[in-house]
Amino acid sequence: MTFSSPDGRLQFAVSTTHKIPKHDAITAVSPDINKAAEAAFRPDT
């Protein structure tokens, strides 16, 4: 999954590997990926 700021100056990419069915993996890691992206784009929050 990749994220970038509107101006493209900041970019964040993350990759995960799981041994569980894909639909379960996405549900399981989505909150953590979102938290990581928020930390990258808004480190002061």
PyMOL Python script that loads the backbone (N, CA, C, O; Angstrom):
from pymol import cmd

cmd.read_pdbstr("""\
ATOM      1  N   MET A   1       0.844  -1.137   0.000  1.00  0.00           N
ATOM      2  CA  MET A   1       0.000   0.000   0.000  1.00  0.00           C
ATOM      3  C   MET A   1       0.906   1.221   0.000  1.00  0.00           C
ATOM      4  O   MET A   1       1.926   1.235   0.690  1.00  0.00           O
ATOM      5  N   THR A   2       0.551   2.234  -0.757  1.00  0.00           N
ATOM      6  CA  THR A   2       1.350   3.455  -0.801  1.00  0.00           C
ATOM      7  C   THR A   2       0.469   4.662  -0.527  1.00  0.00           C
ATOM      8  O   THR A   2      -0.725   4.673  -0.829  1.00  0.00           O
ATOM      9  N   PHE A   3       1.088   5.665   0.049  1.00  0.00           N
ATOM     10  CA  PHE A   3       0.436   6.929   0.355  1.00  0.00           C
ATOM     11  C   PHE A   3       1.366   8.042  -0.103  1.00  0.00           C
ATOM     12  O   PHE A   3       2.583   7.859  -0.136  1.00  0.00           O
ATOM     13  N   SER A   4       0.807   9.189  -0.454  1.00  0.00           N
ATOM     14  CA  SER A   4       1.640  10.355  -0.746  1.00  0.00           C
ATOM     15  C   SER A   4       0.874  11.615  -0.383  1.00  0.00           C
ATOM     16  O   SER A   4      -0.357  11.640  -0.383  1.00  0.00           O
ATOM     17  N   SER A   5       1.633  12.662  -0.072  1.00  0.00           N
ATOM     18  CA  SER A   5       1.008  13.945   0.223  1.00  0.00           C
ATOM     19  C   SER A   5       0.470  14.528  -1.085  1.00  0.00           C
ATOM     20  O   SER A   5       0.905  14.132  -2.166  1.00  0.00           O
ATOM     21  N   PRO A   6      -0.472  15.464  -0.991  1.00  0.00           N
ATOM     22  CA  PRO A   6      -1.046  16.043  -2.215  1.00  0.00           C
ATOM     23  C   PRO A   6       0.000  16.625  -3.168  1.00  0.00           C
ATOM     24  O   PRO A   6      -0.171  16.566  -4.385  1.00  0.00           O
ATOM     25  N   ASP A   7       1.081  17.185  -2.619  1.00  0.00           N
ATOM     26  CA  ASP A   7       2.110  17.769  -3.496  1.00  0.00           C
ATOM     27  C   ASP A   7       3.169  16.746  -3.924  1.00  0.00           C
ATOM     28  O   ASP A   7       4.052  17.068  -4.720  1.00  0.00           O
ATOM     29  N   GLY A   8       3.086  15.523  -3.403  1.00  0.00           N
ATOM     30  CA  GLY A   8       4.009  14.468  -3.797  1.00  0.00           C
ATOM     31  C   GLY A   8       5.364  14.513  -3.113  1.00  0.00           C
ATOM     32  O   GLY A   8       6.223  13.677  -3.388  1.00  0.00           O
ATOM     33  N   ARG A   9       5.566  15.475  -2.228  1.00  0.00           N
ATOM     34  CA  ARG A   9       6.868  15.603  -1.572  1.00  0.00           C
ATOM     35  C   ARG A   9       7.119  14.532  -0.519  1.00  0.00           C
ATOM     36  O   ARG A   9       8.266  14.162  -0.266  1.00  0.00           O
ATOM     37  N   LEU A  10       6.062  14.040   0.087  1.00  0.00           N
ATOM     38  CA  LEU A  10       6.189  13.012   1.108  1.00  0.00           C
ATOM     39  C   LEU A  10       5.486  11.753   0.620  1.00  0.00           C
ATOM     40  O   LEU A  10       4.341  11.798   0.170  1.00  0.00           O
ATOM     41  N   GLN A  11       6.191  10.628   0.715  1.00  0.00           N
ATOM     42  CA  GLN A  11       5.621   9.356   0.280  1.00  0.00           C
ATOM     43  C   GLN A  11       5.885   8.308   1.351  1.00  0.00           C
ATOM     44  O   GLN A  11       6.889   8.352   2.062  1.00  0.00           O
ATOM     45  N   PHE A  12       4.961   7.372   1.443  1.00  0.00           N
ATOM     46  CA  PHE A  12       5.053   6.307   2.438  1.00  0.00           C
ATOM     47  C   PHE A  12       4.558   5.021   1.786  1.00  0.00           C
ATOM     48  O   PHE A  12       3.483   5.000   1.186  1.00  0.00           O
ATOM     49  N   ALA A  13       5.335   3.956   1.902  1.00  0.00           N
ATOM     50  CA  ALA A  13       4.941   2.668   1.331  1.00  0.00           C
ATOM     51  C   ALA A  13       5.113   1.593   2.398  1.00  0.00           C
ATOM     52  O   ALA A  13       6.055   1.628   3.190  1.00  0.00           O
ATOM     53  N   VAL A  14       4.197   0.651   2.403  1.00  0.00           N
ATOM     54  CA  VAL A  14       4.259  -0.445   3.368  1.00  0.00           C
ATOM     55  C   VAL A  14       3.819  -1.724   2.672  1.00  0.00           C
ATOM     56  O   VAL A  14       2.930  -1.720   1.819  1.00  0.00           O
ATOM     57  N   SER A  15       4.460  -2.809   3.056  1.00  0.00           N
ATOM     58  CA  SER A  15       4.129  -4.113   2.497  1.00  0.00           C
ATOM     59  C   SER A  15       4.020  -5.108   3.644  1.00  0.00           C
ATOM     60  O   SER A  15       4.801  -5.057   4.594  1.00  0.00           O
ATOM     61  N   THR A  16       3.066  -5.997   3.558  1.00  0.00           N
ATOM     62  CA  THR A  16       2.899  -7.018   4.585  1.00  0.00           C
ATOM     63  C   THR A  16       2.776  -8.397   3.934  1.00  0.00           C
ATOM     64  O   THR A  16       2.344  -8.524   2.789  1.00  0.00           O
ATOM     65  N   THR A  17       3.159  -9.405   4.677  1.00  0.00           N
ATOM     66  CA  THR A  17       3.025 -10.786   4.232  1.00  0.00           C
ATOM     67  C   THR A  17       2.343 -11.569   5.357  1.00  0.00           C
ATOM     68  O   THR A  17       2.731 -11.476   6.521  1.00  0.00           O
ATOM     69  N   HIS A  18       1.328 -12.335   4.988  1.00  0.00           N
ATOM     70  CA  HIS A  18       0.566 -13.062   6.003  1.00  0.00           C
ATOM     71  C   HIS A  18       0.349 -14.502   5.586  1.00  0.00           C
ATOM     72  O   HIS A  18       0.384 -14.834   4.401  1.00  0.00           O
ATOM     73  N   LYS A  19       0.129 -15.333   6.553  1.00  0.00           N
ATOM     74  CA  LYS A  19      -0.207 -16.732   6.300  1.00  0.00           C
ATOM     75  C   LYS A  19      -1.683 -16.977   6.619  1.00  0.00           C
ATOM     76  O   LYS A  19      -2.055 -18.050   7.093  1.00  0.00           O
ATOM     77  N   ILE A  20      -2.505 -15.981   6.358  1.00  0.00           N
ATOM     78  CA  ILE A  20      -3.946 -16.109   6.560  1.00  0.00           C
ATOM     79  C   ILE A  20      -4.639 -15.677   5.273  1.00  0.00           C
ATOM     80  O   ILE A  20      -4.024 -15.001   4.448  1.00  0.00           O
ATOM     81  N   PRO A  21      -5.895 -16.046   5.082  1.00  0.00           N
ATOM     82  CA  PRO A  21      -6.587 -15.661   3.854  1.00  0.00           C
ATOM     83  C   PRO A  21      -6.536 -14.151   3.624  1.00  0.00           C
ATOM     84  O   PRO A  21      -6.610 -13.365   4.569  1.00  0.00           O
ATOM     85  N   LYS A  22      -6.410 -13.764   2.368  1.00  0.00           N
ATOM     86  CA  LYS A  22      -6.209 -12.361   2.022  1.00  0.00           C
ATOM     87  C   LYS A  22      -7.270 -11.449   2.625  1.00  0.00           C
ATOM     88  O   LYS A  22      -6.926 -10.405   3.179  1.00  0.00           O
ATOM     89  N   HIS A  23      -8.539 -11.808   2.535  1.00  0.00           N
ATOM     90  CA  HIS A  23      -9.577 -10.918   3.059  1.00  0.00           C
ATOM     91  C   HIS A  23      -9.447 -10.735   4.570  1.00  0.00           C
ATOM     92  O   HIS A  23      -9.756  -9.660   5.085  1.00  0.00           O
ATOM     93  N   ASP A  24      -8.999 -11.756   5.285  1.00  0.00           N
ATOM     94  CA  ASP A  24      -8.769 -11.631   6.721  1.00  0.00           C
ATOM     95  C   ASP A  24      -7.539 -10.786   7.009  1.00  0.00           C
ATOM     96  O   ASP A  24      -7.528 -10.022   7.974  1.00  0.00           O
ATOM     97  N   ALA A  25      -6.515 -10.910   6.195  1.00  0.00           N
ATOM     98  CA  ALA A  25      -5.278 -10.151   6.402  1.00  0.00           C
ATOM     99  C   ALA A  25      -5.526  -8.661   6.249  1.00  0.00           C
ATOM    100  O   ALA A  25      -5.042  -7.862   7.052  1.00  0.00           O
ATOM    101  N   ILE A  26      -6.275  -8.283   5.227  1.00  0.00           N
ATOM    102  CA  ILE A  26      -6.547  -6.865   5.005  1.00  0.00           C
ATOM    103  C   ILE A  26      -7.289  -6.275   6.197  1.00  0.00           C
ATOM    104  O   ILE A  26      -6.955  -5.187   6.665  1.00  0.00           O
ATOM    105  N   THR A  27      -8.283  -6.984   6.680  1.00  0.00           N
ATOM    106  CA  THR A  27      -9.045  -6.519   7.835  1.00  0.00           C
ATOM    107  C   THR A  27      -8.161  -6.448   9.073  1.00  0.00           C
ATOM    108  O   THR A  27      -8.294  -5.528   9.881  1.00  0.00           O
ATOM    109  N   ALA A  28      -7.270  -7.403   9.224  1.00  0.00           N
ATOM    110  CA  ALA A  28      -6.422  -7.462  10.410  1.00  0.00           C
ATOM    111  C   ALA A  28      -5.389  -6.349  10.458  1.00  0.00           C
ATOM    112  O   ALA A  28      -5.125  -5.810  11.533  1.00  0.00           O
ATOM    113  N   VAL A  29      -4.798  -5.988   9.328  1.00  0.00           N
ATOM    114  CA  VAL A  29      -3.698  -5.015   9.347  1.00  0.00           C
ATOM    115  C   VAL A  29      -4.110  -3.598   8.973  1.00  0.00           C
ATOM    116  O   VAL A  29      -3.334  -2.669   9.195  1.00  0.00           O
ATOM    117  N   SER A  30      -5.288  -3.398   8.420  1.00  0.00           N
ATOM    118  CA  SER A  30      -5.689  -2.057   7.989  1.00  0.00           C
ATOM    119  C   SER A  30      -5.559  -1.004   9.083  1.00  0.00           C
ATOM    120  O   SER A  30      -5.001   0.060   8.818  1.00  0.00           O
ATOM    121  N   PRO A  31      -6.047  -1.246  10.300  1.00  0.00           N
ATOM    122  CA  PRO A  31      -5.893  -0.219  11.342  1.00  0.00           C
ATOM    123  C   PRO A  31      -4.437   0.128  11.625  1.00  0.00           C
ATOM    124  O   PRO A  31      -4.113   1.297  11.837  1.00  0.00           O
ATOM    125  N   ASP A  32      -3.557  -0.865  11.631  1.00  0.00           N
ATOM    126  CA  ASP A  32      -2.143  -0.614  11.902  1.00  0.00           C
ATOM    127  C   ASP A  32      -1.477   0.140  10.752  1.00  0.00           C
ATOM    128  O   ASP A  32      -0.638   1.011  10.984  1.00  0.00           O
ATOM    129  N   ILE A  33      -1.844  -0.188   9.524  1.00  0.00           N
ATOM    130  CA  ILE A  33      -1.297   0.535   8.374  1.00  0.00           C
ATOM    131  C   ILE A  33      -1.750   1.981   8.413  1.00  0.00           C
ATOM    132  O   ILE A  33      -0.954   2.883   8.153  1.00  0.00           O
ATOM    133  N   ASN A  34      -2.998   2.217   8.729  1.00  0.00           N
ATOM    134  CA  ASN A  34      -3.488   3.593   8.826  1.00  0.00           C
ATOM    135  C   ASN A  34      -2.768   4.366   9.922  1.00  0.00           C
ATOM    136  O   ASN A  34      -2.440   5.537   9.733  1.00  0.00           O
ATOM    137  N   LYS A  35      -2.519   3.736  11.057  1.00  0.00           N
ATOM    138  CA  LYS A  35      -1.786   4.393  12.141  1.00  0.00           C
ATOM    139  C   LYS A  35      -0.361   4.739  11.699  1.00  0.00           C
ATOM    140  O   LYS A  35       0.141   5.818  12.013  1.00  0.00           O
ATOM    141  N   ALA A  36       0.280   3.839  10.982  1.00  0.00           N
ATOM    142  CA  ALA A  36       1.637   4.096  10.504  1.00  0.00           C
ATOM    143  C   ALA A  36       1.651   5.249   9.504  1.00  0.00           C
ATOM    144  O   ALA A  36       2.541   6.098   9.551  1.00  0.00           O
ATOM    145  N   ALA A  37       0.682   5.284   8.611  1.00  0.00           N
ATOM    146  CA  ALA A  37       0.603   6.377   7.641  1.00  0.00           C
ATOM    147  C   ALA A  37       0.356   7.704   8.350  1.00  0.00           C
ATOM    148  O   ALA A  37       0.970   8.712   8.000  1.00  0.00           O
ATOM    149  N   GLU A  38      -0.522   7.718   9.329  1.00  0.00           N
ATOM    150  CA  GLU A  38      -0.766   8.945  10.091  1.00  0.00           C
ATOM    151  C   GLU A  38       0.504   9.404  10.792  1.00  0.00           C
ATOM    152  O   GLU A  38       0.796  10.599  10.821  1.00  0.00           O
ATOM    153  N   ALA A  39       1.255   8.479  11.352  1.00  0.00           N
ATOM    154  CA  ALA A  39       2.505   8.834  12.027  1.00  0.00           C
ATOM    155  C   ALA A  39       3.516   9.416  11.046  1.00  0.00           C
ATOM    156  O   ALA A  39       4.272  10.322  11.397  1.00  0.00           O
ATOM    157  N   ALA A  40       3.533   8.903   9.823  1.00  0.00           N
ATOM    158  CA  ALA A  40       4.470   9.403   8.813  1.00  0.00           C
ATOM    159  C   ALA A  40       4.083  10.787   8.331  1.00  0.00           C
ATOM    160  O   ALA A  40       4.948  11.632   8.105  1.00  0.00           O
ATOM    161  N   PHE A  41       2.787  11.026   8.170  1.00  0.00           N
ATOM    162  CA  PHE A  41       2.324  12.291   7.606  1.00  0.00           C
ATOM    163  C   PHE A  41       2.019  13.346   8.658  1.00  0.00           C
ATOM    164  O   PHE A  41       2.047  14.541   8.362  1.00  0.00           O
ATOM    165  N   ARG A  42       1.729  12.923   9.875  1.00  0.00           N
ATOM    166  CA  ARG A  42       1.438  13.871  10.944  1.00  0.00           C
ATOM    167  C   ARG A  42       2.173  13.435  12.210  1.00  0.00           C
ATOM    168  O   ARG A  42       1.539  12.996  13.170  1.00  0.00           O
ATOM    169  N   PRO A  43       3.480  13.551  12.224  1.00  0.00           N
ATOM    170  CA  PRO A  43       4.272  13.033  13.352  1.00  0.00           C
ATOM    171  C   PRO A  43       3.987  13.726  14.697  1.00  0.00           C
ATOM    172  O   PRO A  43       4.320  13.186  15.752  1.00  0.00           O
ATOM    173  N   ASP A  44       3.379  14.909  14.661  1.00  0.00           N
ATOM    174  CA  ASP A  44       3.127  15.646  15.906  1.00  0.00           C
ATOM    175  C   ASP A  44       1.815  15.262  16.568  1.00  0.00           C
ATOM    176  O   ASP A  44       1.474  15.812  17.615  1.00  0.00           O
ATOM    177  N   THR A  45       1.056  14.314  15.971  1.00  0.00           N
ATOM    178  CA  THR A  45      -0.221  13.915  16.581  1.00  0.00           C
ATOM    179  C   THR A  45      -0.111  12.587  17.261  1.00  0.00           C
ATOM    180  O   THR A  45      -1.090  12.100  17.825  1.00  0.00           O
TER     181      THR A  45
END
""", "prot")
cmd.dss("prot")
cmd.show_as("cartoon", "prot")
cmd.util.cbc("prot")
cmd.orient("prot")
